[in-house]
Amino acid sequence: MSQPSTKFQSWLQSLTVRERISVTAGTFAVVATLIYLFVWQPQLQRHDQLSRQVEAKNKLLLWMERASSEVEVLRAKGGALTTTNNNVSAQQNISRLASTAGIRVNRSERTQSDHIRLRFDSIEFNRLLVFLDSAAKSGMVLSSINIQLTDKSGFVTARVLFEDS
C-alpha cells in the first residue's frame, strides 16, 4: 500500500521546485473544481428551485386570500339566490347555473349512485367559487370536489360530484 505513495513521493521529489508548485496548484484547482461541480453547484440549483417554489406558493396564497375575500363579499350581498324548481332536472339546473357564472362544463354525466359528475378544464377559480356558491344556494348538495392547479395563474382543473336529489 505504501508502494504507490512512495513512488509518487519520489516522482514529486524528482521535480524542480517550480514544477512541484505547479503540480500542487493544479491538484488543488482540480479538487476545488470537482467540489464545486459535484457538491456546491447542485446545492445552489436546488436552493434556487425551492426559492421559486416558495415564491409561487406565496403568490397563490395571496391570490387565494383575495379570492376568499371576494367570496365573502358575494356571500354578504346574498348572491343570486335561487331555488331549485322541482320541474327542472338537476342537469338543467347545473347548465343554467354554469351559464350564469360564465363557465363551461367540459363533461357532465350521471353516475349509477344518483350523483352528477362534472369536469371543468382550466376554469377560473373565482368563477368556480361563484358557481359552487350558486349551486349550494339553489339547494344542490356537493358530495366531493377535487381541484388541481394549472400552469396558468388563477386557473384550476376541477372535478365536482353533486347529489341528484
N, C-alpha and C positions, 0 to 999 in steps of 0.2 A: 504494500500500500504506500509505503514511503518512497518506493522506486520512482513513480511518475513525478512526485513532488520534488525529489532530489534532482531528477533530470531537468525539470522546469527551473529550479533554482540555479543549477549550473548553467543552463542556457541563458537565464536572465543575467547572471554574473559575467557571462562572456560578452555581453553587450556593453557598449560605451555608455557613459552617464547620460548623454543626450538621448540615446536610444531607449534606455531604461525609463527615463521620464516620459518619453513618447508612448511606450507600451503601457505604462501605468496610467497615464492620462486617457489613452484610448480605452483601456479596460473600464475605468470609471465612467467614461462617456457612454460606452455600450451598456453598462449596468444601469446607469441613470435613465437612458432611453428605454430600456426594457421595463423598468419600474413604471415610467410614465405611461408607456403604451398599454401595459397589461394590468396595471393597478390604478393609477391615478385617473387616466382618461375615461375608463368605464364608469368610475365613480362620479366624475363630472357629468357625463352623459345621463346617468341615472338621476342625479340631482336635478338637472335641467328638466328631464321628463316629469319628475314628480312635482316640480315647481309649476310647470304648465298645467298639470292635472289639478293641482290645488287652485290655481287661478281660474280654471274653467269651472270647477265646482263652486267657487265663491261667486262667480258671475251667475251661475244657475241659482244659487241660494238667494242672491239679491233679486233676481227676476221672479223667483217663486214667492218671495215676500211681497213684492209689488203686486203680483197676480192675486195673492191671498187677500191683500187689502182691497183690490178691485172687487173680488167676490164678496167680501164683507159689505162693501158699498152697495152692490147689487142686491144682496140679501136685505139690507136696511131699507132699500127702496121698495122691496116687495117683489121685484122682478115681474115677469109676465105670469101672473097667477092664472092658471088654467086648471080645469078639472077634466078628468077622463070621461068622455062620452061613452056610455055603455054600448051604443050602436056602432062605435068606431073600434076597429081591431087595434091591438097593441102595435102591430107593424105600421098601420096607417098613422097612429099617434106618433110613433118614432119618426116617420118620414116628415110629418108636419113639424115636429119639434126641431129636427135637424135642419129643415129649410128655414125655420125662424131663426135658428142660431147661425145660419150662414155656413153650414158644414155639409159635407157629402159623406154618406155612409158607403164605404167601399164594398162591404159584404154584410148581408143580413140573412140569418137563417134561423128557423125554428128547430129546437132540439127535441128529442123524444121525451124529455122530462118537463115539458111545458115551460121552457125558457126561450128567450130570444137572444141569440148571439150576434153581436155587431163587431165589425172590424173597421178601424179608421187608420188609414195610412197617411203619415205626415200631416197631421192635423195641428192647428194652432192650439196650444194648451189652454189659453184663455177661452177660446170658443168651445172647447171640450167641456170646460167647467160650466159655462153658461148652459150648454146642452144638458149636462147631468143635473144641474140645479132645476132646470125647467122640467125635466123628466120626473124628478122627485116631487116637485110641486104638482104635477099632473096626476100623481098617485102611482107612478111606476116604482117598483121595488128593485133596487140594484142588488144582484146576488154576488157578483165579483167583478173586479176590474184589474187589468194588467196594463201598465203604462211603461213604455220604454222611450228613452231619449233618442233623438235622431241627430245626425250631424248638423242639421240646420238649427240655429239658435231659436228657442221659443216654440219649437215644433216637437211633437211626440207621435209615437205609434201606439194605438190603444186597442185592446180587446175588452169588450164590455158584455156582461151577461145580465139580462133583466128577467125577472119572473113575469110570466104571462098570466095575469090574474083576470 
